[in-house]
Amino acid sequence: MSGLEVVGVVLGSIPLLISALEHYSNGLTALGNMKQYEHAFKDLLAQFIGAASLYHDTCESILISDLTVERVNKLLKTRDGSLWRQRDVEDLLRRKLGTNFQTYVSISNILGDKIQKFGKRLKLEDDFRPRWVGIDGSIDFKVQRKLLKSGFARITGGIKIPSLQRDVESIVRDLYFLEKFQTKALLIEPQRIEKRHQSVTNSWGKLSERAKWLFESLNSQFYQCRCHCVHQADLELKVPTRSTEEFEWNKERLVFEFSISGTTPVCSSMPWSWRGVEIEAEESDLQPFVGVIQAPSWSSHAGMSFIPSFPPVPTYSAATPIATTPQFQTRVDDLCKALSLIQLSKPNSYLGFLESKKWKHHIFCSDTTKPTSHTDGYSLEDLLYSIRIGTAWRSGVFTPRERALVALNMAYAVLQFHSTAWLQEDWGIKDVFVRQENSRASQISTIYLSRKFDRLKSAPARRNMPWIRNEIIYSLGLALLEIIYCQPISAMVQQTNYGSSPGQIDPSTEFVVAGDLARDLSLERRGMVSASFAAVTRICLWCDFQDPTNDLSDPGFRQRFYAMVVEPLAEEYMRAS
């Protein structure tokens, strides 16, 4: 047996083992001529009870804060490991013990093995009863007398007191160790979590600032580009590649697919069609030396020629992360032209950097042609609608893994792209796109935001409802609700008796319907999602963070968002994977 269920077996075995030792002690007292054994068992019993009580109390202190008294009693007293495998119990222990969780389970497994061996040494039944004790607790004194007298005979196979003492001392040491281990973890883990959240949320603040200025740089390059074509950036949403402890904002690359479409009357030819690009940020107050070369002239559509300045294109064997400032420092003055000059035979190229304010955005070209397995993307809104009417490239609702993956990536998008042009305040499933694994597989593999640099977008019309405390987080709550029910909120409003006509759903009706649907999300009533996923959805809809700020630009509020939204969704994804 391995895993968390062994904790339940250990806790349930302790009172049975204590009862067995008491039966041995009482039986030896009744014999009258085995005082040496009687005193030895009483000593073993005293040691065992003391350590077991401390361990029991510490386990209870972990559970009682989040679970009902009835459940806690079952977990502590029932020798049934399956109770400890329940998702909310495991989540609770992982949260309370943190990085110590796996160590705790490993030590508990060792202790469980020792208790099983000790029971065999005492010649107990599988349920830890001495052989003279019936299932109903009755005692067969004849069998008791016979077994005790023969059991302690000085013959091979008899019960040896020194061996029992060593076994009990070993079990007692493990119980004391687990008790101290749990106590220290309960004291240290909240402080560790607090520090980790502070560090991570500060890093996400940097990422958000980086994303804001990157958009400005790309927009200045692509909007009204001299090629007169429409440029599009598909920005992949990705879970961080490094663990929380190793997270470094400047090592997290943004992955793009840039494409060009000739949808303007003046775009006669496209200099390139598709490029895979990764962008890594560097924060620097220094103005580096920049070398440029002259490009061949292009003729504009107005008949005038110009000579753009763009960088030489250095190539590397692979687009590896930059640990330090690249030796070849070249500013990209015309990104469209630089992308068109990439050699097809050597696509993994460092192009140079875009510069904005105190940021350098280092650009690596990872691909020049779209993979053959690359499928067209669908917005989540279109996908949910097509699933509903049965015309989608896949059938059925999202799998738990897909739902957790989409939800987690959307939460990270809010954390990283709030207050930037990548994610508008009134964003939703219409702005999030998904792509299949390949044309023959229905699994979602890529999730991304898509933005065209064809016109300057005005700020979206706000809902202007006082009960929406943070619009971008409220939009996330709506999106989570939609992927749970696997249909757009507009369709769910139509199914209620509020009577709104298609296309005329006012924000207040939307809020009321969303709230009713969110309240109906409970593990017991629907079984649609876990309790933690439902709780995150409600928190986002009502912006219920117990913080008056409600502003993601504030580090303290960003920390609460990370702890109450991102981390639970990350745990949900880990369980589903």
C-alpha positions in Angstrom: 0.0 0.0 0.0 1.3 3.5 -0.8 -0.1 7.0 -1.0 -2.2 9.1 1.3 -4.5 6.2 2.2 -1.8 4.7 4.4 -2.3 7.7 6.8 -5.9 6.5 7.4 -4.7 2.9 7.9 -2.1 4.1 10.5 -4.5 6.2 12.4 -7.2 3.5 12.4 -4.7 0.9 13.5 -3.3 2.8 16.5 -6.4 2.3 18.7 -6.6 -1.3 17.7 -3.0 -1.9 18.5 -3.4 -0.1 21.9 -6.4 -2.4 22.6 -4.3 -5.4 21.7 -1.5 -4.4 24.1 -4.1 -3.9 26.8 -5.5 -7.4 26.2 -2.0 -8.8 26.5 -1.3 -6.9 29.7 -4.7 -7.9 31.3 -4.2 -11.5 30.2 -0.7 -11.7 31.7 -2.0 -10.2 35.0 -4.7 -12.8 35.2 -2.1 -15.6 34.8 -0.4 -14.4 38.0 3.0 -15.9 37.5 4.2 -13.8 34.6 5.0 -10.5 36.3 8.0 -9.7 34.2 6.0 -9.9 31.0 3.1 -8.0 32.5 5.3 -5.0 33.5 7.0 -5.0 30.1 3.7 -4.8 28.3 2.4 -2.0 30.6 5.6 -0.1 29.8 5.2 -0.6 26.0 1.6 0.5 26.3 2.4 3.7 28.1 5.0 4.6 25.5 2.7 3.9 22.7 -0.3 5.8 24.1 1.8 9.0 24.7 3.2 9.2 21.2 -0.1 8.1 19.6 -2.1 10.8 21.4 0.3 13.6 20.2 0.2 12.3 16.6 -3.6 12.0 16.7 -4.1 15.5 18.1 -1.8 17.0 15.4 -3.7 15.3 12.6 -7.0 16.5 14.1 -5.7 20.1 14.1 -4.9 19.9 10.4 -8.4 18.5 9.5 -10.7 20.3 11.9 -10.3 23.8 10.3 -11.9 22.7 7.0 -13.9 19.6 7.6 -16.9 18.8 9.8 -16.5 17.1 13.1 -18.2 14.0 11.8 -15.9 13.6 8.9 -12.8 14.3 11.1 -13.9 11.5 13.5 -14.3 9.1 10.6 -10.9 9.9 9.2 -9.2 9.6 12.5 -10.9 6.5 13.8 -11.8 4.4 10.8 -9.2 2.0 9.4 -10.2 2.8 5.9 -7.6 4.4 3.7 -10.1 5.2 0.9 -11.5 8.0 3.0 -8.1 9.8 2.8 -8.1 9.5 -1.0 -11.0 11.9 -1.3 -10.0 15.0 -3.3 -10.8 17.6 -0.7 -8.9 15.8 2.0 -5.8 15.5 -0.2 -6.1 19.2 -1.2 -6.3 20.1 2.4 -3.2 18.2 3.4 -1.2 19.5 0.3 -2.2 23.0 1.2 -1.3 22.7 4.9 1.9 20.7 4.5 3.1 22.3 1.2 6.4 21.0 0.0 6.5 18.6 3.0 3.5 16.6 1.7 5.4 13.9 -0.1 7.9 13.5 2.8 4.9 13.1 5.1 3.4 10.4 3.0 6.7 8.5 2.7 7.3 8.5 6.4 3.7 7.4 7.0 4.2 4.5 4.6 7.3 3.4 6.6 5.3 3.6 9.8 2.5 1.6 8.3 4.8 -1.2 7.4 6.2 -1.2 11.0 2.8 -1.4 12.5 1.8 -4.3 10.2 5.0 -6.2 11.2 4.4 -5.5 14.9 0.9 -7.0 14.6 2.3 -10.1 13.1 4.9 -10.4 15.8 2.1 -10.3 18.4 0.3 -12.9 16.3 -2.7 -10.7 15.9 -5.6 -11.3 13.5 -5.8 -9.1 10.3 -8.1 -6.7 12.2 -5.5 -6.5 15.0 -7.5 -8.6 17.5 -5.7 -11.1 19.7 -6.8 -14.6 18.9 -8.7 -15.0 22.1 -10.8 -12.0 21.5 -14.0 -12.4 19.5 -15.4 -10.0 16.9 -18.0 -8.9 19.5 -15.3 -8.3 22.1 -15.9 -11.5 24.1 -12.9 -13.2 25.6 -12.2 -17.0 25.4 -10.2 -17.4 28.6 -9.2 -20.9 27.8 -7.6 -19.9 24.5 -6.1 -16.8 26.2 -4.3 -18.9 28.9 -3.1 -21.4 26.4 -1.7 -18.9 23.9 -0.1 -16.6 26.5 1.7 -19.5 28.2 2.9 -21.0 25.0 3.5 -17.7 23.3 6.1 -16.6 25.7 7.9 -20.0 25.9 11.6 -19.8 25.4 11.5 -21.7 22.1 11.9 -20.6 18.5 8.9 -18.7 17.3 7.9 -17.5 20.7 7.2 -13.8 21.5 10.4 -12.1 22.6 10.1 -9.1 24.9 13.3 -7.4 23.8 12.2 -7.6 20.1 8.8 -6.2 21.0 10.5 -3.3 22.9 12.7 -2.5 19.9 9.6 -2.6 17.6 7.6 -0.3 19.8 10.5 2.1 20.3 10.9 2.4 16.6 7.1 3.0 16.0 7.1 5.6 18.9 10.1 7.4 17.4 8.3 7.6 14.0 5.1 8.9 15.7 7.0 11.6 17.6 8.8 12.5 14.4 5.6 12.8 12.4 4.0 14.9 15.2 7.0 17.3 15.2 7.1 17.3 11.4 3.5 18.2 11.1 3.7 20.9 13.8 6.7 22.6 12.2 5.1 22.4 8.7 1.9 24.0 10.0 4.0 26.9 11.5 6.4 27.3 8.5 4.2 26.6 5.5 2.0 29.7 5.8 5.1 31.9 6.0 6.6 30.1 3.0 3.4 30.4 1.0 3.3 34.2 1.8 6.8 34.7 0.6 6.4 32.6 -2.5 3.2 34.5 -3.4 4.9 37.8 -2.9 7.8 36.8 -5.1 5.7 35.3 -7.9 3.1 38.1 -8.0 5.9 40.7 -8.3 7.3 38.7 -11.2 3.8 38.7 -12.8 3.7 42.4 -12.4 6.9 42.6 -14.5 5.4 40.3 -17.1 2.3 42.5 -17.4 4.4 45.6 -17.9 6.6 43.7 -20.4 3.5 42.6 -22.3 2.1 46.2 -22.4 5.2 47.7 -24.0 5.7 44.7 -26.3 2.3 45.4 -27.8 3.2 49.0 -28.3 6.4 47.9 -30.1 4.6 45.4 -32.4 1.8 47.8 -33.1 4.3 50.5 -34.1 5.9 48.0 -36.5 2.8 46.4 -38.0 0.1 49.0 -38.0 0.4 50.9 -41.3 3.4 48.7 -42.3 5.0 49.7 -45.6 3.9 46.4 -47.1 0.3 47.6 -46.6 -0.8 44.1 -45.6 -2.7 43.1 -42.4 -0.5 41.5 -39.8 -1.9 39.2 -37.2 -0.3 37.9 -34.0 -1.6 34.7 -32.3 -0.2 34.8 -28.8 -0.1 31.3 -27.2 -1.3 31.1 -23.6 1.0 28.8 -21.7 1.4 27.6 -18.1 4.8 28.7 -16.8 7.5 26.2 -17.7 9.3 26.5 -14.3 8.1 25.6 -10.9 6.9 28.4 -8.5 10.2 28.3 -6.6 12.3 28.6 -9.8 10.0 31.1 -11.6 11.9 33.9 -13.3 9.9 36.4 -15.2 12.7 37.3 -17.6 13.1 33.6 -18.7 9.4 33.2 -19.7 9.1 33.5 -23.4 6.0 34.7 -25.2 5.3 32.4 -28.1 3.7 33.9 -31.2 2.5 32.9 -34.6 2.7 35.9 -36.9 0.8 35.8 -40.2 0.0 38.1 -43.0 -3.2 38.4 -45.0 -3.8 40.5 -48.1 -7.1 41.9 -47.1 -6.4 45.5 -48.0 -6.9 46.9 -51.5 -3.3 48.2 -51.5 -1.7 45.0 -50.5 -0.7 43.5 -53.9 1.8 40.9 -52.6 2.7 39.4 -49.3 6.4 39.4 -48.4 5.9 36.3 -46.2 2.9 34.4 -45.0 3.7 32.7 -41.6 6.4 32.9 -39.0 6.7 31.2 -35.6 8.4 33.6 -33.2 9.5 33.6 -29.5 10.1 36.8 -27.7 12.2 37.1 -24.5 12.3 40.3 -22.5 15.2 42.2 -20.9 14.8 45.2 -18.7 17.6 47.7 -19.2 18.1 51.4 -18.7 21.1 51.4 -20.9 21.0 52.5 -24.6 23.2 50.0 -26.4 25.2 50.6 -29.5 23.0 49.6 -32.5 24.2 48.6 -35.8 22.0 48.8 -38.9 22.5 47.9 -42.6 20.7 49.3 -45.6 18.1 47.1 -47.3 17.3 47.0 -50.9 14.6 49.6 -51.7 10.9 48.7 -51.9 8.5 50.6 -54.1 5.5 51.9 -52.3 2.0 51.8 -53.8 2.1 55.5 -54.2 5.0 55.2 -56.6 7.6 56.5 -54.1 10.6 54.4 -53.0 12.2 54.3 -49.6 15.2 52.6 -48.1 14.2 51.1 -44.8 16.9 50.4 -42.2 16.9 47.0 -40.7 19.4 44.7 -38.9 21.6 42.0 -40.3 20.2 38.6 -39.3 22.5 36.6 -37.2 21.7 32.9 -37.0 22.2 30.4 -34.2 22.1 26.6 -34.2 19.0 26.7 -31.9 16.8 29.3 -30.3 18.1 28.8 -26.8 17.1 31.0 -23.9 19.5 33.9 -23.3 21.1 33.8 -19.9 22.9 37.1 -20.5 22.6 40.0 -22.9 23.3 38.5 -26.4 26.6 39.4 -27.8 25.1 40.4 -31.1 23.1 43.5 -30.2 21.0 44.6 -33.2 17.9 46.6 -33.0 15.1 45.6 -35.4 13.9 48.7 -37.2 11.6 46.9 -39.7 10.3 43.6 -38.3 8.2 42.7 -41.3 11.2 43.0 -43.6 13.5 41.1 -41.1 11.0 38.3 -41.0 10.9 38.1 -44.8 14.7 37.7 -45.0 14.9 34.7 -42.7 16.6 31.8 -44.6 14.2 28.9 -44.9 17.0 26.5 -44.4 17.9 28.0 -41.0 14.7 29.0 -39.3 16.1 29.1 -35.7 17.4 32.6 -35.9 18.0 35.4 -33.5 16.6 38.5 -35.3 17.5 41.2 -32.8 15.4 43.2 -30.5 12.6 45.7 -30.4 13.0 48.6 -28.0 10.4 50.4 -26.0 11.0 52.6 -22.9 13.4 50.6 -20.7 12.5 47.2 -22.4 14.3 45.2 -25.0 12.2 42.4 -26.6 14.6 39.8 -28.0 13.1 38.1 -31.0 13.8 34.5 -32.0 12.3 33.0 -35.2 11.5 29.3 -34.4 9.7 28.4 -37.7 9.1 29.8 -41.1 6.4 27.5 -42.4 3.2 26.2 -40.9 3.5 22.5 -39.7 1.5 20.1 -41.8 -0.4 19.0 -38.6 -1.3 22.6 -37.9 -5.1 23.0 -37.8 -7.2 26.0 -38.0 -8.2 27.6 -34.7 -11.7 28.2 -33.3 -12.8 30.7 -30.8 -14.2 29.1 -27.6 -17.5 30.8 -28.3 -17.8 29.2 -31.8 -16.6 25.8 -30.4 -19.2 25.8 -27.6 -21.9 26.8 -30.0 -21.0 24.1 -32.5 -20.8 21.5 -29.8 -24.3 22.5 -28.6 -25.8 22.1 -32.1 -23.7 19.1 -33.0 -21.6 20.4 -35.8 -18.2 20.7 -34.0 -15.0 18.9 -35.0 -15.4 17.2 -31.6 -18.4 15.9 -29.7 -19.4 16.1 -26.1 -18.4 18.4 -23.3 -14.8 19.2 -22.3 -12.9 16.5 -20.5 -11.8 17.4 -16.9 -8.3 17.9 -18.2 -9.3 20.2 -21.1 -11.5 22.2 -18.8 -8.8 22.6 -16.3 -6.2 23.5 -19.0 -8.4 26.1 -20.6 -9.4 27.6 -17.2 -5.8 27.8 -15.9 -4.5 29.4 -19.1 -7.2 32.0 -19.0 -6.4 32.8 -15.3 -2.8 33.2 -16.2 -3.8 35.5 -19.1 -5.6 37.8 -16.7 -2.6 37.8 -14.4 -0.2 38.6 -17.3 -2.2 40.7 -19.8 -4.5 42.8 -17.6 -4.2 46.5 -18.4 -2.7 45.7 -21.8 -4.1 45.8 -25.3 -3.8 42.0 -25.5 -6.8 41.5 -23.3 -9.7 44.0 -23.2 -11.7 44.6 -20.1 -14.8 43.0 -21.6 -12.9 40.0 -23.0 -14.5 36.5 -23.0 -14.7 33.2 -24.8 -15.0 35.1 -28.1 -11.4 36.3 -27.7 -9.8 32.9 -26.7 -9.0 30.5 -29.5 -8.2 26.8 -29.4 -6.5 24.4 -31.8 -6.7 20.6 -32.2 -3.8 18.3 -31.5 -4.0 17.4 -35.2 -6.7 16.9 -37.8 -7.4 13.4 -36.6 -7.5 14.0 -32.9 -10.1 16.0 -31.0 -8.0 17.0 -28.0 -7.3 20.7 -27.5 -3.5 21.3 -27.6 -3.0 25.0 -28.1 -4.9 28.0 -26.5 -4.2 31.5 -27.7 -5.3 35.1 -28.0 -5.4 36.6 -31.5 -4.9 40.2 -32.4 -4.8 42.0 -35.8 -2.9 45.2 -36.3 -5.2 46.6 -38.8 -6.8 49.5 -36.9 -6.6 51.2 -33.6 -9.2 49.9 -31.3 -11.1 52.3 -29.1 -11.6 51.4 -25.4 -14.5 49.0 -25.0 -17.8 50.2 -23.6 -17.8 49.3 -19.9 -20.7 47.5 -18.3 -20.9 50.3 -15.7 -22.5 48.3 -13.1 -21.5 49.0 -9.5 -21.8 45.4 -8.4 -19.0 44.4 -10.9 -16.0 45.3 -8.9 -13.4 44.2 -11.5 -14.6 43.8 -15.0 -11.7 41.7 -16.4 -12.0 39.2 -13.5 -15.8 39.2 -13.8 -15.2 38.3 -17.5 -13.0 35.4 -16.4 -15.8 34.2 -14.1 -18.3 34.2 -17.0 -15.8 32.3 -19.2 -15.3 29.6 -16.4 -19.1 29.3 -16.1 -19.4 28.9 -19.9 -16.8 26.1 -20.1 -18.4 24.3 -17.1 -21.9 24.3 -18.8 -20.3 24.0 -22.2 -22.4 26.7 -23.8 -22.2 30.5 -24.1 -23.8 32.7 -21.4 -26.1 34.1 -24.1 -27.6 30.7 -24.7 -28.0 30.0 -21.0 -29.8 33.4 -20.5 -32.2 32.3 -23.3 -33.0 29.1 -21.5 -34.1 30.9 -18.3 -37.4 32.6 -17.9 -36.0 36.1 -18.1 -37.2 36.4 -21.6 -34.4 38.4 -23.2 -34.4 38.4 -27.0 -31.3 37.2 -28.9 -28.7 39.9 -29.1 -30.5 42.0 -26.5 -29.2 40.5 -23.2 -28.6 43.4 -20.9 -25.6 43.3 -18.5 -27.8 43.1 -15.4 -29.8 40.1 -16.6 -26.5 38.4 -17.6 -25.2 39.1 -14.0 -28.3 37.7 -12.4 -28.4 34.5 -14.5 -24.6 33.9 -14.0 -25.0 34.3 -10.3 -27.9 31.7 -10.2 -25.9 29.3 -12.3 -22.8 29.7 -10.1 -24.8 29.1 -6.9 -26.1 25.9 -8.4 -22.5 24.6 -8.9 -21.9 22.2 -6.0 -20.3 18.8 -6.0 -23.2 17.2 -4.3 -26.0 18.6 -6.5 -24.4 18.4 -9.9 -21.1 16.6 -9.9 -20.1 18.7 -12.9 -16.9 20.1 -11.4 -15.0 19.9 -8.2 -15.9 22.1 -5.2 -12.7 24.1 -5.7 -13.4 24.8 -9.4 -16.9 26.0 -8.5 -15.5 28.2 -5.7 -13.0 29.8 -8.1 -15.9 30.5 -10.5 -18.0 32.2 -7.8 -15.0 34.2 -6.5 -14.3 35.6 -10.0 -17.9 36.4 -10.7 -18.4 38.3 -7.5 -14.8 39.4 -7.1 -14.9 38.0 -3.6 -11.3 38.4 -2.5 -11.9 40.1 0.9 -9.9 43.0 -0.4 -11.3 46.5 -1.1 -8.7 47.3 -3.7 -10.0 45.0 -6.5 -7.1 46.3 -8.7 -4.7 43.8 -10.3 -2.0 46.5 -10.6 -1.9 46.5 -6.8 0.7 43.8 -5.7 -1.4 42.8 -2.6 -4.5 42.2 -4.6 -2.5 40.4 -7.3 -1.2 38.1 -4.6 -4.8 37.3 -3.5 -5.8 36.6 -7.1 -2.9 34.2 -7.5 -3.6 32.4 -4.2 -7.4 32.2 -4.6 -7.7 31.6 -8.4 -4.5 30.5 -10.1 -3.2 28.1 -7.5 -6.6 26.2 -7.1 -6.9 25.9 -10.9 -3.3 24.7 -11.1 -4.0 22.0 -8.6 -7.2 21.1 -10.6 -5.1 20.7 -13.7 -2.5 18.5 -11.9 -5.2 16.2 -10.6 -6.8 15.9 -14.1 -3.5 15.3 -15.9 
